[in-house]
């Protein structure tokens, strides 16, 4: 189930995105990117429709995924 990011309280959305970013553990190469910069990047991707928030009823979990085509 896709959850519109606009329907999520701002602080809750920030916490959800922070959790996602920390869970991803992405290697950014030689340039370190701050947690806040990565959170801002993901929120921008949400607002541009590049990624969406998905809730899995089966797993009772939330994730951020590429927008399904």
C-alpha positions in Angstrom: 0.0 0.0 0.0 1.4 3.4 -1.0 1.2 6.1 1.7 1.2 9.7 0.4 4.0 11.4 2.2 1.9 14.6 2.5 -0.4 12.7 4.8 2.4 12.1 7.3 3.2 14.5 10.1 6.4 16.4 9.4 8.3 15.1 12.4 7.1 11.5 11.8 8.2 11.8 8.1 11.6 13.0 9.1 12.0 10.1 11.6 10.8 7.6 9.0 13.3 9.0 6.4 16.2 9.0 9.0 15.4 5.4 9.9 15.4 4.5 6.2 18.7 6.3 5.5 20.4 4.7 8.5 19.1 1.2 7.6 20.4 1.6 4.0 24.0 2.1 5.2 24.9 3.4 1.7 28.6 4.0 0.9 28.9 7.4 -0.6 32.4 7.0 -1.8 35.1 9.5 -1.0 32.7 12.3 -0.1 30.8 11.9 3.2 27.2 13.1 3.0 25.6 14.2 6.3 22.5 12.4 7.6 20.6 15.7 7.3 21.6 16.1 3.6 20.6 12.6 2.8 17.2 13.1 4.6 16.7 16.3 2.6 17.5 14.4 -0.6 15.0 11.6 0.1 12.3 14.1 1.0 13.0 16.0 -2.2 12.7 12.7 -4.1 9.3 12.1 -2.4 8.1 15.5 -3.4 9.2 15.0 -7.0 7.5 11.6 -7.1 10.7 9.7 -7.8 10.2 7.5 -4.7 7.2 6.6 -2.6 6.5 5.3 0.9 5.2 1.8 0.9 3.5 0.0 3.9 3.6 -3.7 3.8 0.6 -5.2 5.8 2.2 -8.6 5.5 5.5 -7.6 7.1 4.0 -4.7 9.1 6.8 -2.5 7.9 7.4 0.8 6.0 9.9 1.3 3.3 10.8 3.9 0.7 11.0 2.5 -2.8 11.3 3.7 -6.4 7.9 4.7 -7.8 6.4 1.6 -9.4 5.9 2.0 -13.2 
